Amino acid sequence: MVVPILVFHKIGPVPPDSRYPRNSVRAEQFDALLKSLKGAGYEGIGFAQYLAHRRGEATLPRKPIILTFDDGYRSNADIAVPIMRTHGFTATIFVIPGLLGQTNRWDADEPQEPLLSADEVRALHAEGFSFGSHTLTHARLTAVAPDRALHELRASREALEALLGEPVTTICYPWAQHDAGVRRLAREAGYACGVEIRRRLNRDDTDLMVLHRIPVTYLDSTWRIRWDLFRLQFRRS
C-alpha cells in the first residue's frame, strides 16, 4: 500500500515581507487541490488508522492520503478547516504546546502570526481533527543536548495528551531536522512514528520514524501535486 502525506503550514495570502513565503498556500489553491484530490478518489486518513494498517489491524481505503499542517497557525482553523469541511477531508495538525495561543516566535525575523490556543485545539479535536507534537518550543532537536531534546519530545507529548485526553503518537521534527539519535529519543519519549519533509511516498516498509511528506507551497499548482502523486509511485529512493 502506498500512502502519500502532504504538508502545509499557512493557508491564506502570502505575506509580502516573509522570509519563508513557501510556507504559505493561498486559499483558492488549497480549495482547488482538495477538490481535485476528492475527484480523483483520494480519501483522507489519520495516523492512528495508518499505524493500525501497519500493524495489520486495519484496512485502508483504495487511495488513502494524509493531510498535515505544521506549527498550528490560527489560519488552519479560520481558513483551512472550512475548506476541508467542504470537500470531506480532515487533517493532523502538529502544534507546539509551549506556545499555544502565542505567535511563531522561533522565527524572530518573520512576521508574527497567531497560533491556535488550547481551547481552539480542543474544539478542532472534538470536530474530528487530529493533533501531533512539534516539540514543546519548536527546538532544533539536532542542535540541542540529548537531555533537552528528550524533554522537548516527552513534555510536549504529555502536555498534548493531557489537553486532548488521548494518546499522542506522532512527532513532527522541527525544521525537518533529525538524525539517528533524535529518532531514538523520539521512540524513548513514547512516539510510534515521526514525519519529515521529503518528496517521496510511504510504503509498508517505510521506517515509521521517518515517514515522508510532500511539501505544498504557493508555487505548486494542483497539476504539479497530482503529477507528484502519480510519478512517485514508481520511485523508492
Secondary structure, 3 states (H helix, E strand, C coil): CCECEEEECEECCCCCCCCCHHHEECHHHHHHHHHHHHHCCCEECCHHHHHHHHCCCCCCCCCEEEEEEECCEHHHHHHHHHHHHHHCCCCEEEECHHHCCCECCCCCCCCCCEECCHHHHHHHHHCCCEEEECCCCCCCCCCCCHHHHHHHHHHHHHHHHHHHCCCCCEEECHHHCCCHHHHHHHHHCCCCEEECCCCCCECCCCCHHHECCEECCCCCCHHHHHHHHHHHHHCCC
